[in-house]
C-alpha cells in the first residue's frame, strides 16, 4: 500500500511539472481583437508539429532562399527554389519525389530555369514562373494510385503577352500565377504596376485586372499641369509594384496580396473600420477585376489591427501595418495571410471575420524568421521560411476543428448544426465574439428573435440586434395595431395643444412690460423659432425674453446632448460608453462663448447696433431647435431600426440647420444689418472664433511654460538651500 501511494505521489508531481512545460511548447500566443481593438487571447487553433529541412526532404543540394510553396489535391508539395533554379517536388510524407530544373523544349533543345520564383498547380498541370527567362513553363504530371507523382513532362511555355495596352519597353518578370477553371491564366509580374495580367490558355493577352487606386497629392496634381507627356509617363512607370502574390479558389475568385500600399491610408482604413477595398492589402477579385471581398467583421481583413503596439507586447514590438506577402485557401471558405513584418498568420472566414492570429518571429519550433509562402495541406498549415530554408508543419487543434466545423456548417447553411459547434467553441473560448454571432444567427433563423437579440448584444453586433428587433416589432405591431394610431394621434394632439398654449401666452405678452416672467420668456422661444424676423426684433426692442430663459435654453441644450449619449437604443449605441457631462458642457459652452465674443468684437468695429447682452440672448434663443429635435430623435431610436436610421439623421440635421438659420437671422436683426453685410459678418465671426481659440491656446501654452519655469527655479533653489 505504501508503494502505491509513493507511485501515486510521483505521478502527480510529474504531471504538475510537465503540464506547464507542455503548454510552453507553443512559443506564441493565439489571439483575436474585440470591437474596441483590444487584444483577446484565445486557445490555440494550430500548434507547431515539426520542421522539414533539406536533410529531411532528402536533398543533396540544400534549399537556398525558397520563395513559394504549393500543394495539390493528393497532398504533394512543390517548392520554388530560385537560387538553385529548380522546383522541388515532395511526396505527401515530405520525402523527395523529383526535381524539375531542366527539360527539352518544344524545339527539341535542352532548356533550364533561371530564377523560378513561383509555382502553381491546376489539376495535372504544373505552372512554373521562370522569372529571369520572362516566361511561364507548363508541365504535365501523372499521379499513381498511391497519390505520388510518377512523371512530370514538359508541355509548353507561355511567353510575354503582346498588346498595345502594354507600354513599349516593358519587361515581363512573372513571380506568381494562378489558373481558373476556364484555363485563364493570371500573372503577377514584378515589373508591372498596371494590375494583374490576364491571359487565355494560349497566352493571348486579355487585359489588366484590379489596378490599384492611387491618390496623388495636391502638389502632384498641380505639377502635372506643367509636365511634358514623357515626364508624366516617367512618373507613372516609377509607381511601386502593386501585387506580390496570387491564388484562386474553386469558384474562380482571385485572392491577390499587395505590400506596396501607402501605410498611412491602410492604417486609416483599419482604424475607421472601413469596408472599402481601395487601400486593402488583400483583395478578392472576380473575372472582371472587381474587388468582391466581404468585409463584415469588426475590423477589415488587413492583418494586424494594433499597428501601434499595446501593453500585451514587449517594448521591442513591431509596429506599422502588416506587410502581406502570401495568401492560402482552406476549406469552408477559410483563408489565411502572412505578415512578413511580424511573421504572424491571420485567418478569416468568407465574410471577412477574423478567426484567429498565431505565430511570431523567432527560432523556436513554431516561430519563423522570414516566411515567404504559406499553404494548406488538408487540415495542416505549412509555412515556408526562406531564411532557415525549411518549412514548419502546424497541426489543427480540437479548438481549431470545432471552429472550422462551425464555419463549414454556416457555409453549408446547416445553421442548427453550426450552433452546436459554436457552443463548443464558446466552451473553450468565451471571449470569441464570432461564436456569439453564429449562435445568434441560428436562433434568428429558427424564429427565436429574443434569444438572438441577447447573443447579438454579447458580441456588440448592432446590425444583427436591429434585425432581430425589427422582427419583434413586427409581431408587436400585429398584436397592437389598433393602439398605434391612438398613441400617434394623442402625441400629435399634445404637441398641437402645447404650441397653441404657447401662442396664447405670446399673444398676451405683446403688451409692453418692464419685466417678463420666466414662463413668458421661455414660451417666447416657440415664437422666435417660427418667426425669426419679428421674434428677434421684439426680443431686443420689446424685451420679450430674459437671460433666465436664455440660460434655461443653454442648459436644456446640454441636457439634450447628455440624453443623446445615454438614451440611444442598443443598435444605435452598441458600446454604451456612457457620457461625460463635463465634455458635453464644454462642447456647448465653448462654441457659444466663442461665437458671442467673436461677433461682439467684430460688430463693435462695423457699426453693429446690438450689445453683448443682446448677442448672448439672441444666441440662446437660436439654440431652441436643438433640444426640440435631439430629444425626440433619441427617443425614436427605440422605435426605428438601423435600416430606418435616415429618419433619425434627418431630424438631427433639421435641428442643426434650423439653429444655423436662426443664428444667421438673429445676428442680422440684432445689429440691423442688410443681408449681404450680414453674410460678411457671419464669415468674419467664424474667422474671429478661430483667431480667439488660437490666442487662448497660445496664451495657455505660454502660461504653462512660465509656470513650469517658476516651479523648476523653486525646486532648484529649495534643493540648494
C-alpha positions in Angstrom: 0.0 0.0 0.0 2.9 2.3 0.9 4.4 1.7 -2.6 1.1 2.6 -4.2 1.0 6.0 -2.5 4.6 6.7 -3.4 3.9 5.8 -7.0 0.8 8.0 -7.0 2.7 10.9 -5.5 5.5 10.5 -8.1 3.0 10.5 -11.0 1.2 13.6 -9.5 4.4 15.5 -9.2 5.5 14.6 -12.7 2.1 15.7 -14.1 2.4 19.0 -12.2 5.8 19.6 -13.6 5.1 18.5 -17.2 1.7 20.3 -17.6 3.1 23.8 -17.8 6.0 22.5 -19.9 3.6 21.2 -22.5 1.8 24.5 -22.8 5.1 26.3 -23.0 6.0 24.2 -26.1 4.0 26.6 -28.2 6.2 29.8 -28.3 3.5 32.2 -29.5 0.1 33.4 -28.4 -3.1 32.8 -30.4 -5.4 35.8 -30.2 -8.1 37.9 -31.8 -9.3 41.5 -31.4 -12.6 42.7 -30.0 -14.7 45.5 -31.3 -12.7 48.1 -29.3 -9.4 46.9 -30.8 -8.2 45.2 -27.6 -6.1 42.1 -27.7 -8.2 39.0 -26.7 -6.2 35.8 -26.1 -7.8 32.5 -27.3 -7.0 28.8 -27.3 -4.5 27.6 -30.0 -6.1 26.8 -33.3 -2.8 25.5 -34.7 0.2 24.2 -32.9 3.7 23.5 -34.4 4.3 19.8 -35.1 7.7 19.5 -36.9 10.2 21.3 -39.1 11.1 19.8 -42.5 14.5 20.9 -43.7 16.6 19.9 -46.7 18.0 16.8 -45.0 14.6 15.5 -44.0 13.5 16.0 -47.7 16.5 14.0 -48.9 18.0 16.9 -50.9 21.7 16.7 -51.8 21.8 20.4 -52.5 20.1 22.3 -49.7 17.3 24.8 -50.4 18.6 28.4 -50.7 16.0 31.2 -50.1 12.9 29.4 -51.4 10.1 31.7 -52.4 7.0 29.6 -53.0 5.2 26.6 -51.6 2.1 24.9 -53.2 0.2 21.6 -52.7 -2.0 19.6 -54.9 -5.2 17.6 -54.3 -3.1 14.5 -53.5 -1.0 16.3 -50.9 2.2 16.5 -52.9 4.3 19.6 -52.3 6.0 21.9 -54.7 8.8 24.3 -53.6 10.2 27.1 -55.8 13.9 27.3 -55.2 15.0 30.2 -57.5 18.6 30.4 -56.3 19.2 26.8 -57.4 16.9 27.3 -60.5 14.6 24.4 -59.7 11.2 23.2 -58.4 11.5 20.6 -55.7 8.6 18.2 -55.6 7.9 16.2 -52.4 5.6 13.3 -51.7 2.8 13.7 -49.2 5.1 12.4 -46.5 7.6 15.2 -47.3 10.2 12.9 -48.9 11.8 13.9 -52.2 9.9 12.8 -55.3 11.7 14.6 -58.0 13.4 17.9 -59.0 12.3 20.0 -62.0 15.3 22.0 -63.3 16.0 21.0 -66.9 13.7 20.0 -69.8 13.7 19.7 -73.6 11.6 22.5 -75.0 9.2 22.4 -78.0 12.1 23.0 -80.4 13.9 19.9 -79.1 16.6 22.0 -77.4 17.7 21.3 -73.8 16.5 24.1 -71.6 16.6 25.2 -67.9 15.0 27.5 -65.4 16.5 30.9 -64.5 15.4 32.0 -61.0 11.9 30.3 -61.0 10.2 32.3 -58.2 6.6 30.9 -58.4 4.8 27.7 -58.9 1.1 26.9 -59.3 -0.8 23.5 -59.6 -4.0 23.2 -61.6 -5.3 19.6 -62.0 -2.5 17.8 -63.8 -0.6 20.9 -64.9 2.4 22.4 -63.1 2.8 26.1 -63.9 6.4 27.4 -63.2 7.1 31.2 -63.2 10.5 31.2 -64.9 11.2 34.7 -63.9 14.5 35.6 -65.4 13.6 33.8 -68.7 10.5 36.0 -68.9 8.1 33.1 -69.3 5.8 30.5 -67.7 6.7 26.9 -68.3 3.9 24.3 -68.1 4.5 20.6 -67.2 2.1 17.7 -67.3 2.1 15.3 -64.3 0.8 11.8 -63.8 -0.1 10.5 -60.4 -0.1 6.9 -59.2 -2.8 5.1 -57.2 -0.8 5.9 -54.0 -1.1 9.7 -54.8 2.6 10.1 -55.6 3.8 11.7 -58.8 5.1 9.2 -61.3 6.1 11.6 -64.1 6.3 15.4 -64.9 7.0 16.2 -68.5 7.3 19.4 -70.4 4.1 20.5 -72.1 4.5 24.1 -73.4 5.7 27.6 -72.5 3.8 30.8 -72.3 5.9 33.8 -73.3 5.4 37.6 -72.6 1.9 38.6 -74.0 1.7 41.2 -76.7 -0.8 44.0 -76.7 -1.0 47.7 -77.4 -2.2 48.1 -73.8 1.3 47.1 -72.6 3.7 50.0 -72.7 6.7 49.7 -75.1 9.8 48.6 -73.4 8.0 46.8 -70.6 9.9 44.0 -69.0 8.0 40.8 -68.2 9.1 39.2 -64.9 6.4 36.7 -63.7 6.8 35.9 -60.0 3.4 34.3 -59.2 0.5 32.9 -61.3 -2.9 31.2 -60.9 -5.3 29.5 -63.3 -9.1 29.3 -63.2 -11.4 26.5 -64.3 -11.7 28.1 -67.8 -8.0 27.9 -68.3 -7.4 31.7 -68.0 -4.0 32.5 -66.6 -3.5 35.4 -64.1 0.1 36.5 -63.7 1.8 38.9 -61.2 4.9 40.5 -62.9 7.3 42.2 -60.6 7.9 45.0 -63.1 4.2 45.6 -64.0 2.3 48.2 -62.0 -0.9 48.2 -64.1 -2.5 45.3 -62.2 -2.7 41.5 -62.7 -2.0 40.3 -66.2 -4.9 38.2 -67.6 -4.3 35.8 -70.5 -6.2 32.9 -72.1 -4.8 29.4 -72.1 -2.7 30.1 -75.2 -1.1 33.1 -73.6 -3.0 35.8 -75.6 -3.4 39.0 -73.6 -6.9 39.7 -72.2 -6.3 42.7 -70.0 -5.2 44.0 -66.7 -7.2 43.2 -63.6 -7.6 45.1 -60.3 -5.5 48.1 -60.9 -4.8 49.7 -57.5 -6.5 53.0 -56.8 -3.9 55.8 -56.4 -4.3 59.1 -54.6 -1.9 61.7 -55.9 -1.2 64.6 -53.6 -2.4 68.2 -54.5 1.2 69.1 -55.3 1.5 66.2 -57.8 -1.8 67.2 -59.5 -0.6 70.8 -59.8 2.8 69.8 -61.0 1.4 67.5 -63.7 -0.1 70.6 -65.4 3.4 71.8 -66.3 5.0 68.4 -67.2 5.5 67.0 -70.7 3.9 63.7 -71.7 7.3 61.9 -71.3 7.6 63.3 -67.8 4.1 62.2 -66.8 4.7 58.7 -68.2 8.0 58.5 -66.3 6.1 59.3 -63.1 3.6 56.5 -63.8 6.4 54.0 -64.5 8.0 54.8 -61.2 4.9 53.7 -59.2 6.0 50.9 -56.8 5.0 47.3 -57.6 1.5 46.6 -56.6 0.6 42.9 -56.3 3.2 40.4 -55.0 1.3 37.1 -54.8 -1.9 35.5 -56.1 -4.0 32.4 -55.8 -7.5 31.4 -56.9 -10.4 29.4 -55.3 -12.6 26.8 -56.8 -15.2 29.4 -57.8 -12.7 31.4 -59.9 -12.3 34.3 -57.5 -8.7 35.6 -57.3 -7.1 36.4 -54.0 -4.2 38.8 -54.5 -1.9 40.4 -52.0 -0.2 43.8 -52.0 2.6 45.1 -49.9 3.4 48.4 -51.5 0.4 50.4 -50.3 0.5 53.8 -48.5 0.8 52.7 -44.9 -1.0 55.8 -43.6 -4.0 55.1 -45.8 -4.0 51.4 -44.8 -3.8 52.4 -41.1 -6.6 54.9 -41.5 -8.8 52.3 -43.2 -8.2 49.9 -40.3 -8.9 52.5 -37.6 -12.1 53.6 -39.3 -13.4 50.0 -39.7 -13.5 50.7 -43.5 -15.5 48.3 -45.6 -13.9 49.6 -48.8 -11.1 47.7 -50.6 -9.5 50.9 -52.1 -6.4 50.5 -49.8 -6.8 46.9 -48.7 -3.6 44.8 -48.8 -5.7 41.7 -49.7 -8.3 41.7 -52.5 -10.8 39.2 -53.8 -11.3 39.8 -57.5 -13.8 38.4 -59.9 -13.1 37.8 -63.6 -13.8 41.5 -64.4 -11.2 42.6 -61.8 -13.8 44.0 -59.3 -13.0 43.6 -55.6 -15.8 41.5 -54.2 -14.3 40.6 -50.8 -16.8 40.8 -47.9 -15.5 42.9 -45.0 -18.3 42.4 -42.5 -16.1 41.8 -39.4 -15.3 44.3 -36.7 -12.0 45.0 -38.5 -11.1 44.9 -42.2 -9.1 41.8 -43.2 -5.8 43.6 -43.4 -3.7 41.7 -41.0 -2.7 43.4 -37.7 -5.2 45.6 -36.1 -3.0 47.0 -33.4 -0.5 48.8 -35.7 1.0 51.0 -33.0 1.6 48.4 -30.2 -0.1 47.9 -26.9 0.8 46.6 -23.5 0.4 42.9 -24.4 3.6 43.0 -26.4 7.1 43.9 -25.2 8.9 47.2 -25.7 10.5 45.9 -28.9 7.2 45.0 -30.5 7.0 45.6 -34.2 4.8 48.5 -35.2 3.2 49.6 -38.5 0.6 47.9 -40.8 1.1 44.3 -41.9 3.1 43.6 -45.0 1.0 40.8 -46.6 3.1 38.6 -48.9 1.0 35.5 -49.4 -2.5 34.1 -49.0 -3.5 30.4 -48.5 -7.0 28.9 -49.0 -8.5 26.2 -46.8 -11.9 24.5 -46.6 -15.1 26.2 -45.5 -14.2 29.5 -47.2 -11.4 30.0 -44.6 -8.3 31.8 -45.8 -5.1 33.0 -44.2 -2.4 35.6 -44.9 1.1 36.0 -43.6 2.5 39.3 -42.3 6.2 39.3 -43.2 6.8 42.2 -40.8 5.7 40.2 -37.8 5.9 36.6 -39.1 2.3 36.1 -38.0 -0.6 34.4 -39.7 -4.1 35.9 -39.8 -7.1 33.7 -40.6 -10.5 34.8 -41.8 -13.8 33.3 -42.9 -15.5 34.1 -46.2 -17.3 37.1 -44.7 -14.0 38.7 -43.6 -14.4 37.9 -39.9 -11.2 37.4 -38.0 -11.0 33.9 -36.6 -7.6 33.8 -35.0 -4.0 35.1 -35.2 -0.9 33.0 -34.4 2.8 32.8 -34.9 5.7 35.1 -34.1 9.3 35.9 -35.0 12.0 33.7 -33.6 14.0 30.5 -33.9 11.9 28.1 -31.7 9.7 25.5 -33.2 6.6 27.3 -34.4 8.2 30.7 -34.9 9.8 31.9 -38.1 12.5 34.3 -39.3 11.2 35.2 -42.8 8.1 33.4 -44.1 8.0 33.6 -47.9 5.0 31.3 -48.6 2.1 29.5 -46.8 -0.3 26.8 -47.9 -2.8 24.3 -46.5 -2.2 20.5 -46.8 -5.6 19.1 -45.7 -6.0 20.3 -42.2 -2.3 21.0 -41.8 -0.9 24.5 -42.2 2.6 24.9 -43.8 4.8 27.9 -43.6 8.0 28.2 -45.7 10.9 30.1 -44.2 13.4 31.5 -46.7 16.0 32.3 -44.1 16.2 28.9 -42.4 15.4 27.2 -45.7 12.8 24.9 -44.3 9.0 24.7 -43.7 7.1 24.3 -40.5 4.1 22.0 -40.2 1.3 23.2 -37.9 -1.4 20.8 -36.8 -5.0 21.8 -36.1 -6.2 21.5 -32.5 -9.5 20.4 -31.2 -10.5 24.1 -30.8 -9.5 24.6 -34.4 -11.5 21.6 -35.5 -14.7 22.9 -33.8 -14.2 26.4 -35.2 -13.7 25.0 -38.7 -16.8 22.8 -38.4 -18.8 25.8 -37.3 -17.7 27.9 -40.2 -18.3 24.9 -42.6 -21.8 24.5 -41.4 -22.5 28.2 -41.9 -21.2 27.9 -45.4 -23.4 24.9 -46.0 -26.4 26.7 -44.3 -26.8 24.0 -41.7 -27.5 26.6 -39.1 -28.8 24.3 -36.4 -25.6 22.2 -36.6 -23.4 25.3 -36.7 -25.0 26.4 -33.4 -23.8 23.2 -31.8 -20.2 23.8 -32.9 -20.3 27.5 -31.9 -21.4 26.4 -28.5 -18.4 24.0 -28.3 -16.2 27.0 -29.4 -17.6 29.1 -26.6 -17.0 26.4 -24.0 -13.3 26.7 -24.9 -13.2 30.5 -25.6 -15.9 32.6 -24.0 -14.4 35.8 -25.4 -14.9 34.9 -29.1 -17.5 37.3 -30.5 -17.9 35.5 -33.7 -19.3 32.4 -31.9 -21.9 34.6 -30.2 -22.9 35.9 -33.6 -23.0 32.4 -35.0 -25.4 31.2 -32.3 -27.5 34.4 -32.7 -27.8 33.8 -36.5 -29.0 30.3 -35.8 -31.6 31.5 -33.2 -32.7 34.2 -35.6 -33.3 31.7 -38.4 -35.2 29.5 -36.1 -37.5 32.4 -35.1 -36.2 32.9 -31.5 -35.7 36.6 -32.0 -35.5 37.5 -28.3 -32.7 34.9 -27.9 -31.0 36.2 -31.0 -31.1 39.7 -29.5 -29.3 38.5 -26.4 -26.5 36.8 -28.2 -26.1 39.7 -30.7 -25.7 42.0 -27.7 -22.9 39.8 -26.3 -20.9 40.5 -29.5 -21.9 44.1 -29.8 -23.5 43.3 -33.2 -25.7 46.3 -33.7 -26.9 45.2 -37.2 -27.9 41.8 -36.0 -29.6 43.2 -32.9 -31.6 45.7 -35.0 -32.6 42.9 -37.4 -34.0 40.8 -34.6 -35.7 43.9 -33.1 -37.4 44.5 -36.4 -39.0 41.0 -36.3 -40.1 41.6 -32.7 -41.5 45.0 -33.5 -43.4 43.5 -36.5 -45.1 40.9 -34.2 -45.9 43.6 -31.6 -47.5 45.8 -34.3 -49.6 42.9 -35.4 -50.9 42.4 -31.9 -51.5 46.1 -31.1 -52.3 47.5 -34.5 -55.3 49.5 -33.1 -53.2 51.1 -30.3 -50.6 52.6 -32.6 -52.9 55.3 -34.3 -54.3 56.1 -30.9 -50.9 56.8 -29.5 -49.8 58.8 -32.6 -52.9 60.9 -32.5 -52.5 61.6 -28.8 -48.9 62.7 -29.3 -49.9 65.0 -32.2 -52.7 66.5 -30.2 -50.4 67.0 -27.2 -47.8 68.8 -29.3 -50.5 70.9 -31.0 -52.0 71.8 -27.6 -48.6 72.9 -26.3 -47.9 75.2 -29.3 -51.4 76.7 -29.1 -51.0 77.4 -25.5 -47.6 79.0 -26.2 -49.2 81.1 -28.9 -51.8 82.4 -26.5 -49.2 83.3 -23.9 -47.1 85.0 -26.5 -50.2 86.9 -27.8 -50.9 88.2 -24.3 -47.2 89.1 -24.0 -47.4 91.6 -26.8 -48.3 94.2 -24.2 -45.2 96.2 -23.2 -43.8 95.2 -19.8 -40.8 96.2 -17.8 -40.3 92.7 -16.6 -41.3 89.3 -18.1 -42.0 86.2 -16.1 -39.8 83.1 -16.7 -42.8 81.3 -18.3 -43.5 84.1 -20.7 -39.8 84.4 -21.6 -39.4 80.7 -22.1 -42.5 80.2 -24.2 -41.5 83.2 -26.3 -38.8 80.8 -27.8 -41.7 79.0 -29.6 -42.5 82.2 -31.3 -38.8 83.1 -32.2 -38.1 79.7 -33.9 -41.1 80.1 -36.3 -41.0 83.9 -36.8 -37.3 84.9 -36.6 -37.5 88.4 -38.0 -40.1 89.9 -35.7 -39.2 87.4 -33.0 -35.6 88.6 -32.7 -36.7 92.3 -33.2 -39.2 92.0 -30.2 -36.6 90.1 -28.2 -34.3 93.1 -28.4 -36.6 96.1 -28.5 -39.8 94.8 -26.7 -37.8 92.9 -24.1 -39.9 89.7 -24.7 -37.2 87.5 -23.3 -34.7 87.5 -20.5 -31.4 85.9 -19.6 -33.1 83.4 -17.2 -34.9 81.8 -20.1 -31.7 82.1 -22.2 -29.7 80.2 -19.6 -32.5 77.6 -19.5 -32.2 77.0 -23.2 -28.5 76.6 -22.9 -28.9 74.1 -20.1 -31.6 72.3 -22.0 -29.3 72.0 -25.0 -26.6 70.5 -22.8 -29.0 68.1 -21.3 -30.3 67.0 -24.7 -26.8 66.1 -25.7 -26.3 64.2 -22.5 -29.6 62.3 -23.1 -28.5 61.6 -26.7 -25.3 59.9 -25.3 -27.1 57.8 -22.6 -30.6 57.3 -24.1 -30.0 55.8 -27.5 -31.1 52.3 -28.1 -28.5 49.5 -28.2 -28.5 49.2 -32.0 -27.6 52.9 -32.3 -25.0 52.8 -29.5 -23.8 49.2 -29.0 -20.7 50.1 -27.0 -22.7 52.1 -24.4 -19.7 54.0 -23.4 -21.7 56.3 -21.2 -21.4 60.1 -21.0 -19.0 62.7 -19.8 -21.2 65.6 -18.6 -18.2 67.8 -18.4 -17.4 67.2 -22.1 -20.9 68.0 -23.1 -20.9 71.2 -21.1 -17.6 72.2 -22.7 -18.9 71.1 -26.1 -21.8 73.6 -25.9 -20.4 76.5 -23.9 -17.1 76.9 -25.8 -18.7 77.4 -29.2 -21.4 79.5 -27.5 -18.9 82.0 -26.0 -16.6 81.9 -29.0 -19.5 82.9 -31.2 -20.9 85.6 -28.9 -17.4 87.1 -28.1 -16.3 86.9 -31.8 -19.5 88.5 -33.1 -19.4 91.3 -30.4 -15.7 92.1 -31.2 -16.4 92.2 -34.9 -19.7 94.1 -34.9 -18.3 96.7 -32.5 -16.0 97.7 -35.3 -18.6 97.6 -38.0 -21.5 99.6 -36.7 -23.4 96.8 -35.0 -26.4 98.0 -33.0 -26.6 95.1 -30.6 -24.9 95.0 -27.2 -23.1 92.0 -25.9 -26.2 91.0 -23.9 -28.3 91.3 -27.0 -26.0 88.9 -28.8 -25.9 86.4 -26.0 -29.7 86.5 -25.7 -30.2 86.0 -29.4 -27.8 83.1 -29.5 -29.5 81.5 -26.5 -32.9 81.6 -28.3 -31.4 80.4 -31.5 -30.5 77.1 -29.7 -34.1 76.2 -29.1 -34.5 73.8 -32.2 -31.6 71.6 -31.0 -33.4 70.1 -27.9 -36.6 70.1 -29.8 -35.1 67.8 -32.4 -32.4 65.9 -30.4 -34.7 64.7 -27.6 -37.4 63.2 -29.9 -34.7 61.8 -32.2 -33.1 60.0 -29.3 -36.5 58.6 -28.2 -37.2 57.4 -31.7 -34.0 55.3 -31.8 -36.0 52.9 -29.6 -38.7 52.6 -32.3 -36.8 52.8 -35.6 -34.3 50.1 -36.7 -30.9 50.8 -38.2 -32.4 50.4 -41.7 -34.6 53.4 -40.9 -31.8 55.5 -39.4 -32.2 58.0 -42.1 -35.3 59.3 -40.3 -33.2 60.0 -37.2 -30.4 61.6 -39.2 -32.9 63.9 -40.9 -34.4 65.0 -37.6 -31.0 65.8 -36.1 -29.9 67.5 -39.3 -33.0 69.7 -39.3 -32.2 70.7 -35.7 -28.7 71.9 -36.7 -29.7 73.6 -39.9 -32.6 75.3 -38.1 -30.3 76.6 -35.4 -27.9 77.8 -38.1 -30.6 79.8 -39.8 -31.7 81.3 -36.5 -28.2 82.4 -35.6 -27.8 84.0 -39.0 -31.1 85.9 -38.9 -30.6 86.7 -35.2 -27.3 88.4 -35.9 -28.9 90.3 -38.9 -31.9 91.6 -36.8 -29.9 92.3 -33.7 -27.4 94.5 -35.5 -29.9 95.8 -38.2 -27.6 94.6 -41.0 -28.5 94.1 -44.6 -28.5 90.6 -46.0 -25.2 91.0 -47.8 -23.4 92.7 -44.9 -24.7 90.0 -42.6 -23.1 87.3 -44.7 -19.7 89.0 -44.4 -20.3 89.5 -40.7 -21.0 85.8 -40.1 -18.0 84.7 -42.1 -15.9 87.2 -40.1 -17.3 85.9 -36.9 -16.2 82.4 -37.8 -12.7 83.6 -38.5 -12.7 85.6 -35.3 -13.7 82.4 -33.4 -10.7 80.6 -34.9 -8.4 83.5 -34.0 -9.7 83.7 -30.4 -9.2 80.0 -30.0 -5.6 80.3 -31.3 -4.9 83.2 -28.9 -6.3 81.1 -26.0 -4.2 78.1 -26.9 -1.1 80.3 -27.4 -1.6 82.0 -24.0 -2.3 78.8 -22.2 0.9 77.2 -23.7 2.9 80.2 -22.7 1.4 80.2 -19.2 2.2 76.5 -18.8 5.9 77.2 -19.7 6.1 80.1 -17.3 4.6 78.0 -14.5 7.0 75.2 -15.3 9.9 77.6 -15.3 8.9 79.0 -11.9 8.5 75.5 -10.5 11.9 74.4 -11.7 13.5 77.5 -10.2 11.8 76.9 -6.9 12.8 73.3 -6.9 16.4 74.1 -7.8 16.6 76.8 -5.0 15.0 74.5 -2.4 17.5 71.7 -3.2 20.4 74.1 -2.9 19.2 75.6 0.3 
